[in-house]
Amino acid sequence: MKKLIIIEDDSDAREMAVFTFENSGYEVIQSAKEMSVEEIAALKPHIVIIGYSVNGSPGNDICSKLKANELTKHIPVILYSATVDIDKVSLKSSADGVIAKPYELDDFVYLVHRIALS
């Protein structure tokens, strides 16, 4: 079973994502606050999904930290947000994927499957 981490401070968005991905066959670990690189590395996820802002911490900064660390640079990261420039932000942080809110659930699931299984 593929393991997925969702880091999102919006409880409704997080719960919807958890429900969606658990029903798609993923083991889902959720967090409403930023997780350290070491915490994420210890969990050995197949993919990490990060909201654009997590309790004031920019999601792209969290992504950049993961991509800069030898322990986690290989883990795919998807950023998602309603931010207009999310595509530009994701490029600067080396995100593996991006999805803009509002999104179609099927598109979100497809993107995660495509990246997690590659």
C-alpha positions in Angstrom: 0.0 0.0 0.0 1.3 3.4 -0.9 1.8 5.9 1.9 0.8 9.5 1.5 1.3 12.5 3.8 -1.1 15.4 3.7 0.0 18.6 5.4 -2.9 21.0 5.4 -4.2 23.4 8.1 -7.7 23.7 6.6 -9.5 20.9 8.4 -12.3 20.6 5.8 -9.8 20.4 2.9 -7.6 18.0 4.8 -10.5 15.7 5.7 -11.8 15.6 2.2 -8.3 14.7 0.9 -7.9 12.0 3.6 -11.2 10.5 2.7 -10.5 10.6 -1.0 -7.1 9.1 -0.9 -7.9 6.4 1.7 -10.8 5.3 -0.6 -8.2 5.2 -3.4 -6.1 2.7 -1.6 -3.5 4.9 0.1 -2.4 4.8 3.7 -2.8 8.4 4.7 -1.0 10.3 7.4 -2.3 13.8 8.1 -0.9 16.8 9.8 -2.4 20.3 10.5 1.0 21.7 11.0 4.4 21.7 9.4 6.4 18.5 9.9 10.1 18.4 10.1 12.3 16.8 7.4 13.3 14.1 9.9 9.7 13.3 10.8 8.8 12.9 7.1 11.9 10.9 6.4 11.1 8.5 9.2 7.6 7.9 7.9 9.0 6.9 4.4 6.0 8.2 2.4 5.6 7.6 -1.3 4.3 11.2 -1.8 3.7 14.3 0.2 0.9 16.8 -0.5 1.2 20.3 1.0 -1.2 23.1 1.2 0.2 26.5 0.1 0.0 27.9 3.6 0.3 25.7 6.7 -0.4 27.8 9.9 1.5 30.7 8.4 4.4 28.6 7.0 4.5 28.7 3.2 4.0 25.3 1.8 6.6 26.0 -0.9 9.2 26.6 1.9 8.3 23.2 3.4 8.7 21.7 -0.1 12.1 23.4 -0.6 13.4 22.0 2.7 12.3 18.5 1.6 14.0 18.8 -1.8 17.2 20.2 -0.3 17.7 17.4 2.1 19.4 14.1 1.2 16.9 12.1 3.3 13.8 13.4 1.5 14.8 14.9 -1.9 13.6 11.8 -3.7 10.1 12.0 -2.3 7.6 13.5 -4.7 5.8 16.6 -3.4 2.6 18.1 -4.7 1.6 21.7 -3.8 -2.1 22.7 -3.9 -3.6 26.1 -3.4 -6.0 28.7 -4.7 -3.1 31.1 -5.1 -3.0 32.6 -8.6 0.7 32.0 -9.1 0.9 28.5 -7.7 2.6 27.2 -10.9 5.4 29.8 -10.5 5.7 29.1 -6.8 5.9 25.4 -7.3 8.8 25.8 -9.9 10.8 27.8 -7.4 10.4 25.1 -4.7 11.1 22.1 -7.0 7.6 20.6 -6.5 6.9 17.6 -8.6 3.3 18.6 -9.2 0.8 21.3 -8.5 -3.0 21.5 -8.5 -5.0 24.7 -8.2 -8.1 25.0 -6.1 -10.8 24.6 -6.8 -10.0 21.3 -8.4 -11.8 18.2 -9.6 -11.3 15.3 -7.3 -10.6 13.0 -10.3 -7.9 15.3 -11.5 -6.3 15.4 -8.0 -6.4 11.7 -7.6 -5.0 11.2 -11.2 -2.1 13.6 -10.5 -1.2 11.8 -7.2 -1.4 8.4 -8.8 0.7 9.4 -11.7 3.4 10.9 -9.6 3.4 8.4 -6.7 3.5 5.4 -9.1 6.2 6.7 -11.4 
